[in-house]
């Protein structure tokens, strides 16, 4: 199982690199084409899509690395069992949010399938395609962190599961 998780992590990181490079190329082409007075109409819209997708990839990476900001002042003052309970509640809330992302993302994608993008050759629904993957990442990471918390291993320095 850990090998599968490692492969998924590497795929997301590789996707983030490809998305960032594509974003850089799209923006550069847009700037250069304007400089020679032959603007490419699709570069701005493509850059917007790529920026959103890159943000989603970054969110997945940060979730896996426990890199999101977390204020632990209250939790750090709790003794063992209440602290574990609080951590389980936090992870349950994250899993619920992930489930809502998965549930509503499919509706959002479906609603936008017939909405045409202005200058790129795919529907506006493509903007939301990463959302189910993001929601699933949140659910699985919350479940893994809840299992760690149940074993009583919660880091007191940053709120990250060990």
Backbone torsions as a table, in degrees:
resi	resn	phi	psi	omega
1	UNK	NA	-41.2	-179.4
2	UNK	-64.9	-29.5	177.2
3	UNK	-68.7	-38.6	177.0
4	UNK	-64.8	-41.6	177.7
5	UNK	-63.7	-41.8	178.9
6	UNK	-62.7	-41.3	178.1
7	UNK	-64.3	-44.0	179.2
8	UNK	-62.0	-42.7	177.8
9	UNK	-59.8	-44.8	179.5
10	UNK	-64.9	-37.2	178.2
11	UNK	-64.5	-42.1	179.6
12	UNK	-66.2	-41.8	178.5
13	UNK	-65.0	-40.3	178.0
14	UNK	-64.9	-40.6	177.8
15	UNK	-62.4	-39.9	179.0
16	UNK	-63.0	-40.1	178.6
17	UNK	-65.2	-46.1	179.8
18	UNK	-62.3	-42.8	178.9
19	UNK	-63.1	-42.8	178.7
20	UNK	-63.6	-42.0	178.2
21	UNK	-64.9	-42.6	178.4
22	UNK	-63.2	-39.5	177.1
23	UNK	-62.6	-45.5	178.1
24	UNK	-60.1	-44.7	179.8
25	UNK	-64.5	-44.2	-179.5
26	UNK	-61.4	-46.0	-179.5
27	UNK	-66.5	-42.4	179.2
28	UNK	-62.1	-44.0	177.0
29	UNK	-61.5	-40.1	178.5
30	UNK	-62.4	-44.5	-179.4
31	UNK	-66.6	-48.3	-178.2
32	UNK	-63.8	-40.7	-179.4
33	UNK	-66.3	-32.3	176.0
34	UNK	-70.6	-35.5	-179.6
35	UNK	-63.8	-33.4	179.0
36	UNK	-94.9	11.6	176.5
37	UNK	62.4	32.6	175.2
38	UNK	-132.9	63.4	-172.3
39	UNK	-61.9	137.7	174.3
40	UNK	-88.3	121.8	-172.2
41	UNK	-71.1	-22.3	-173.3
42	UNK	-90.0	-12.2	-173.3
43	UNK	-66.3	-38.8	-178.8
44	UNK	-66.3	-47.0	-178.4
45	UNK	-66.8	-41.3	177.5
46	UNK	-62.1	-41.0	178.4
47	UNK	-62.0	-37.2	177.9
48	UNK	-63.8	-45.6	177.9
49	UNK	-61.4	-47.0	-177.9
50	UNK	-63.5	-36.0	178.5
51	UNK	-64.2	-44.1	178.8
52	UNK	-64.8	-46.7	179.8
53	UNK	-62.3	-38.7	178.3
54	UNK	-65.3	-39.9	176.4
55	UNK	-60.9	-42.0	177.3
56	UNK	-63.9	-42.2	178.2
57	UNK	-62.9	-42.0	177.4
58	UNK	-63.2	-37.9	177.5
59	UNK	-62.1	-43.7	178.7
60	UNK	-62.7	-43.7	-179.7
61	UNK	-64.0	-45.2	-179.7
62	UNK	-64.3	-37.1	177.5
63	UNK	-62.6	-45.3	-179.2
64	UNK	-66.6	-31.4	-177.3
65	UNK	-93.5	2.7	-176.1
66	UNK	56.1	43.1	-174.0
67	UNK	-100.6	1.3	177.7
68	UNK	-75.1	150.9	178.3
69	UNK	-63.2	136.4	179.8
70	UNK	-144.3	122.3	179.8
71	UNK	-91.4	118.8	-172.9
72	UNK	-117.1	15.6	-176.0
73	UNK	-55.9	-45.9	-179.6
74	UNK	-72.1	-47.2	-177.4
75	UNK	-62.8	-35.4	-179.4
76	UNK	-64.7	-22.7	-178.7
77	UNK	-89.3	-7.4	-178.8
78	UNK	-83.6	144.6	173.9
79	UNK	-74.6	177.0	-172.5
80	UNK	-41.1	-70.6	-172.9
81	UNK	-63.3	-47.5	177.8
82	UNK	-62.3	-34.9	178.6
83	UNK	-66.2	-41.4	177.7
84	UNK	-64.3	-42.2	178.2
85	UNK	-61.1	-44.3	177.5
86	UNK	-60.7	-43.8	179.0
87	UNK	-61.5	-40.2	178.2
88	UNK	-65.2	-38.5	177.2
89	UNK	-65.2	-41.7	177.9
90	UNK	-62.2	-45.2	-179.4
91	UNK	-67.1	-35.1	176.0
92	UNK	-64.1	-41.5	178.3
93	UNK	-64.1	-41.0	177.6
94	UNK	-63.9	-42.0	178.5
95	UNK	-64.3	-39.3	178.1
96	UNK	-64.3	-41.9	176.5
97	UNK	-62.9	-42.4	177.0
98	UNK	-60.9	-41.3	178.6
99	UNK	-64.9	-39.2	177.0
100	UNK	-64.4	-39.8	176.6
101	UNK	-59.9	-46.6	179.6
102	UNK	-62.1	-49.2	-176.1
103	UNK	-60.3	-51.5	-175.4
104	UNK	-79.0	-22.5	179.9
105	UNK	-66.2	-37.3	178.4
106	UNK	-64.6	-39.3	176.2
107	UNK	-64.9	-41.7	-180.0
108	UNK	-63.7	-42.6	177.6
109	UNK	-63.1	-46.3	-178.4
110	UNK	-62.1	-41.0	-179.8
111	UNK	-65.3	-27.4	-175.1
112	UNK	-103.1	6.6	179.2
113	UNK	-63.9	-32.6	-178.7
114	UNK	-96.0	4.7	177.4
115	UNK	-90.5	117.4	-177.6
116	UNK	-81.4	139.2	171.1
117	UNK	-72.3	156.1	-175.3
118	UNK	-73.4	-44.1	-172.9
119	UNK	-131.5	-3.5	177.1
120	UNK	-108.8	150.1	-170.2
121	UNK	-85.7	41.2	174.5
122	UNK	-144.9	158.2	-175.5
123	UNK	-70.4	161.4	179.1
124	UNK	-61.7	-20.7	178.9
125	UNK	-61.1	-24.6	-179.7
126	UNK	-60.2	-26.5	179.1
127	UNK	-59.9	-32.3	-173.0
128	UNK	-98.8	-0.3	-177.3
129	UNK	-57.7	-36.8	179.3
130	UNK	-70.7	-15.3	-174.9
131	UNK	-58.8	-44.8	178.4
132	UNK	-61.2	-36.7	178.4
133	UNK	-66.7	-39.3	177.4
134	UNK	-63.7	-45.9	178.2
135	UNK	-60.3	-43.0	178.1
136	UNK	-63.7	-39.6	176.8
137	UNK	-60.2	-44.3	179.2
138	UNK	-62.5	-42.5	-179.8
139	UNK	-63.2	-49.3	-177.3
140	UNK	-66.1	-40.1	179.1
141	UNK	-67.4	-40.1	177.8
142	UNK	-63.0	-39.9	178.0
143	UNK	-64.3	-43.3	178.9
144	UNK	-63.9	-43.0	179.9
145	UNK	-68.1	-33.7	176.6
146	UNK	-66.3	-39.0	177.6
147	UNK	-63.7	-40.1	177.3
148	UNK	-64.6	-42.8	179.9
149	UNK	-63.7	-37.8	178.7
150	UNK	-64.0	-27.4	176.0
151	UNK	-79.9	-1.7	176.4
152	UNK	82.1	18.6	-178.0
153	UNK	-110.2	89.7	176.2
154	UNK	-121.2	125.7	-177.6
155	UNK	-68.9	133.7	179.6
156	UNK	-90.2	-4.9	-177.1
157	UNK	-89.3	-31.0	-175.7
158	UNK	-146.4	6.4	-179.8
159	UNK	77.8	5.2	-179.0
160	UNK	-84.7	144.9	174.2
161	UNK	-72.1	142.3	180.0
162	UNK	-85.6	NA	NA
